[in-house]
Amino acid sequence: MGASKTHHFSQHQNTIASLAKALAHPARVAIIDYLLSVDTCICGDIVNELPLAQPTVSQHLRELKTAGIIKGNIEGNAICYCIDENVVAVLQAYFAHIAQLLNHKKTNCC
């Protein structure tokens, strides 16, 4: 594997890339979908919602948490997970910016 060249890019570009990488697995998208479907933070119920083993779900949760997409709070013997709305706002602003630029560009490309 080659050396990482992330230092050549802006902090914003590295942040968006990290978030996109964390979302780049269908199990993680399913976790986000599940967290969006419930009204409270979830403690341990996620394993019952996915067709994956508990260690696999834990690894996906760790990836999402490391990227900052979800937050986890310890409550007793369980970790309760919920989506970090601030990170979602960063993604929303990024995609809104892309959409805005594409609307202004209005060229026939490809």
C-alpha positions in Angstrom: 0.0 0.0 0.0 1.3 3.4 -0.9 1.9 6.3 1.5 -1.0 8.5 2.3 -0.9 12.0 0.8 -3.8 13.4 2.8 -1.6 16.4 3.8 -1.8 17.7 0.2 -5.6 18.3 0.7 -7.5 20.8 2.8 -8.9 19.9 6.2 -12.4 20.1 4.7 -11.6 17.7 1.9 -10.1 15.2 4.3 -13.1 15.5 6.6 -15.6 14.8 3.7 -13.4 11.9 2.5 -13.4 10.4 6.0 -17.1 10.7 6.3 -17.7 9.2 2.8 -15.3 6.3 3.6 -17.2 5.6 6.8 -20.5 5.5 4.9 -19.1 3.4 2.1 -20.5 0.1 3.3 -24.1 -1.1 3.1 -24.1 -2.4 6.7 -23.1 1.1 7.9 -25.8 2.7 5.8 -28.3 0.2 7.4 -27.1 1.2 10.8 -27.7 4.9 10.0 -31.1 4.0 8.6 -32.0 2.1 11.7 -30.8 4.9 14.0 -32.9 7.4 12.0 -36.0 5.1 12.4 -36.0 5.2 16.2 -36.7 8.1 18.4 -34.1 7.5 21.1 -30.5 6.4 21.3 -30.1 2.6 20.9 -28.4 0.4 23.4 -27.6 -3.1 22.0 -30.7 -3.4 19.7 -28.7 -2.8 16.5 -27.3 -6.4 16.4 -30.9 -7.7 16.3 -31.7 -5.5 13.3 -28.9 -6.6 11.0 -28.1 -10.0 9.5 -24.5 -9.8 10.9 -22.7 -11.2 13.8 -22.3 -9.1 16.9 -18.5 -8.6 16.4 -19.1 -7.4 12.8 -21.8 -5.0 13.9 -19.4 -3.7 16.6 -16.7 -3.1 14.0 -19.1 -1.1 11.8 -20.2 0.9 14.8 -16.6 1.6 15.7 -16.0 2.9 12.1 -19.0 5.2 12.2 -18.0 6.5 15.7 -14.4 7.1 14.7 -15.6 9.1 11.7 -17.8 11.1 14.1 -21.1 10.1 12.3 -22.5 8.5 15.4 -22.0 9.2 19.1 -21.9 6.5 21.8 -22.6 7.1 25.5 -22.0 4.5 28.1 -25.1 3.7 30.2 -24.6 1.0 32.7 -23.2 -2.1 30.8 -24.3 -0.8 27.4 -23.2 1.8 24.9 -26.1 3.8 23.5 -25.7 5.1 20.0 -27.2 8.1 18.1 -26.4 10.1 15.1 -24.3 13.3 15.5 -26.5 15.9 13.9 -23.5 18.3 13.5 -21.7 15.9 11.2 -24.9 15.4 9.2 -25.0 19.1 8.8 -21.5 19.1 7.4 -22.5 16.4 4.8 -25.7 18.3 4.0 -23.8 21.5 3.4 -21.3 19.8 1.2 -23.9 18.1 -1.0 -26.0 21.3 -1.1 -22.8 23.1 -2.4 -22.3 20.5 -5.1 -26.0 20.8 -6.2 -25.7 24.6 -6.2 -22.6 24.5 -8.4 -24.1 22.0 -10.8 -27.3 24.1 -11.1 -25.2 27.2 -12.0 -23.0 25.2 -14.4 -25.7 23.9 -16.6 -23.4 22.5 -19.3 -23.9 19.4 -21.4 -21.0 17.3 -20.3 -20.4 13.6 -21.2 
